[in-house]
Amino acid sequence: MAVLDLNHGTVRGTTATAGGASGFFGALAGYFARRSLYRQTVNELNQLSDRELADLGINRLDITSIAASAVKGQR
């Protein structure tokens, strides 16, 4: 059975076990949860004005990296 590693975009081979499918779907659910958190963070920060972002010490160009860091911290 091949398993898609959603964190790194790779496929790796594994032995076929009963837990293989549940592990795959657990990883898939985790991926969608992290993706949802990323999109929510980007959307919320993009709604702030430039002045509000400056008050927080955030440059608009840094929003995607801040959102990625938020997701990375949730692992």
N, C-alpha and C positions, 0 to 999 in steps of 0.2 A: 504494500500500500504506500502511495506517495502522499506526503503531507506538505501543504503549501504553508510556508513560513511567512505570515502576513507582516511581521515586523521588518523583515529584510528582503521581501520580494523574491524568495527562492523556494525551490521545491527540494525536499530531501526524502530519501527512502526510509521506511521504517518497517518493522515486522508487523504482520497483521495480528492485532489483538482486539478483544472486545472493547477495550478502553480507547482504541485508536480513533473511532468515530466520535466518541464523546470528547476526546482531547481536541480533535479538529474543530468540532462545533463550539467548544469552549474558547478556543483561540479565535474563532470567527466572531463570537459574541464580544470578546475582549477588543478585537479590532474595531468593531462597529461602535463600541462604547468610547474608545479613545478617539475615533474619528468624529463622533458627535461632540465630545468635549472640545476638540480642536476647532470645529466649525463654530460652536457656541462662543468660544473665547474670541475668535477672530471677529465674528459678527458684533459682539458686545463692544469690543475695543474700537471697531470701525464706526460705531455709532457716536463715539465721543468726539467732541470738537477738538481742533488743534490745541486750543488753550487748555482744555481739560487734560489732554494727553501730556502737554508740557508741564502742567502742575504735578502729574504723576512721574515725570521724568522719562516719558516714553516718546520716541520718535515714531511717526506713522509707518516708516519703513521697517521698524522693528516688530510690528504686530505679529507677523507670521512666526518669527523665531520665538517670541514670548509664548504664543499659543503652543508651539511645538514643545517648549520647555514645560509648560503646564501638563501636557499629555505625558511627557517622559516621567514626570514626578508622580504620576498616577499608576505606574506599573506595579 
